[in-house]
Amino acid sequence: MSRALRWLIPLAAIPVLALLAYGFRLNPREVPSPLVGRPAPAFALKTFAGQPVSLESLRGKVVVLNFWASWCYPSCYEEAPVLERGWQAWRDRSVVVLGVDIQDTDDKALKFVRDFQLSFPNAPDPSGKVSIDYGIYGVPETFFIDKQGRIRAKHVGSLSEQVFKQHVERLSSEGAAAASESSPASR
């Protein structure tokens, strides 16, 4: 019995080690979201400036929905300027960048907004309901929502200009292609 037990413990560890080895090979930024391809969960928040904002009010626009926090260093600090530049470049082309601050204090969040001179709307999620509805498990996380209100992509981690531009260009051109197909000139 002791001889069998001596071999049983090491043999039982082999599947566990194999599973760990497989897990370490995965990129956590590529964790698929079950929300991609589905309608984005509705929400209504009040921005730090006191303005109401809801997903429904943004219908017909490409929405870049970014979940962040002031304590999220360095990732949120790296992507804040990227989001602001993206907002400045695309806001006149039916693209909205909306920041949702989670698990934070208003004072620290407002300091973050001021320090990075963020001009796009930012709203706290004081109850955590919006972040729960979107399945947020860390910050930053960014969702790209099409003009019909469907989540088309999710990015985990700091957003680069290349990733921002890639998703926004694709979603913006999809709307333009559909509009030109239905115009009288194309018939």
N, C-alpha and C positions, 0 to 999 in steps of 0.2 A: 504494500500500500504506500509506503513512504517513497519507494522508487517511482511509482506512477505519479505521485503528487509532486515530486521533484521535477518531472518533465512537463506536468500540466501547467504550471505557472508560467514558465517561459513560452510555451506554445500558445497560451491564452494572450500573451502580450503581443504576439506577431500581428494579429488583425488590428489591434489598437495602434501600433506603430505604423502600419501601412496606411491607415486612415489619416493619421497625423501627417505623414509624409505627403499624401495627396492634398490635404488641406493647405499645407505650406506652399504648394505650387500654384495655388489659385491667387488671382489678383483681386483684392477686396473692392477695388473700384469697378470691377466687372460683375458684381453681384446683381443678377437680374431682378427687376422690380415687377411684381405681378400687376402693377398699375399701368405699365407701359401698354399703350394701345386702347386703354379704357378711358371713359370720361373722367376728367379730373374732379376730385371731391370738391363740392361747393364750400365756400367759406365767406364770411363777412368779418372784417377787422376794422379797427380804427388806427390810422397811421399815427406816428409820433406827432405829426402836425395837427392831429385832430380830425382829419378828413376820413370819411368812410371809404372803404375799398372792398369790393367783392369780386369773386371770379366772374360772376354773371355780368357785371358792369364792364368787363374786359373782353367779352365775346366779340369775335371779329378781328381780334388782334393776336399776334404771337405773344405769348407770355413766358418770360424767363423768371421762374419762381425760385428764389434762393433762400434757403434756411441757413441762418448764421447766428453767431453769438460773439460778444465782445471778448470773452475769455478763450475763444478758439484761436490759439496762436500756434503756429504761424499761418496755417491755411487760410483762415478768413481774412487775415491781414494781407496775404498775397493776392487774394482774388478781389478784394474790394476795389482797387483801382481798375481791374479788368472789367468788372461789372459797370463801373461808372463810365469808362470809355465806350463800352458797348451801348449803354443807354444813350450817351451823347451822339453816337454814330447812327443809331437805329430808331430813335424815338420819333422821328418825323416820317418813318416808314411803317407805321402800325405795329411797332414792337414795344412792349412794356416790360421793364425790369421791375420786379417787386421783391423787396427783401422782407423776410419774416424772421424776427429776432426771437429766439427761444431760450428758456431757462436763464434769464438774465435780469438785471435790474435796469430800470429806465435810465437812471443816471449814467451808468456805464455804457449802455447802448447808445444813448444820445451823444456821449463823448466820442464813441467810435464813429458815428455818423458825421459828427463835426470834424474829427481828425482827418477823415478821408474825404471830406467835402462831398458826401454822397447827395446827389440831387434827385435821384429816383426815389419813389415812395418806399418807405420802410415802416413796418407795423410790428408791434409786439404781439406775441401769442401767449397772453398771460395764463390762460387755462391749460394750454398745451394741446387743445383739441385739434387744431389744424395740423400740428406736427404729428399727432397720433394718426389722424386720417390719412396722411401721406406716408406713414410708415417710417418716419425719420428715426434713425438709430445713432446718428452722430452728425456733427456739423463740420464743414459745410456739405450740403447736399443741394443740388439744383435740378429742377424739372423744367423741361421744355414742352410747352402746351401749345397746340395748334389753334388756328382761328375758330375751329368748331368746339374747342374746349376739351380735346382729348390729349392725354399725356403721350407724347411721342418719344421722349428720351429722358433718361435720368443720369446725372453725373454725380459720383461720390468723390469728395475731395476738392481741393482747390481748382477752380476753373481757369483754364488758360484762354488767351485770346483766340487761339486756333479752334478750340472746342466750341467756344461761344459763337464764333463766326460760322463754323461748319453747320451747327444746328439751326441758327437763326436764318442763314441764307437758304437752307433747304426748306424750312417751314414757310418762309416768306415767298419763295418762288412757287411752292405748291399752290398757294392761294392765288398768285398771279396767273399761273397756268390755267387754273380752273376758271378764273374770271375771263381770260381771253378766249377760252373755248366756248363760253356761253354768250359772248358778245355778238351783236348782229353782224359785225364785219367779218367774223370767222365762219359764218353760216353759208 
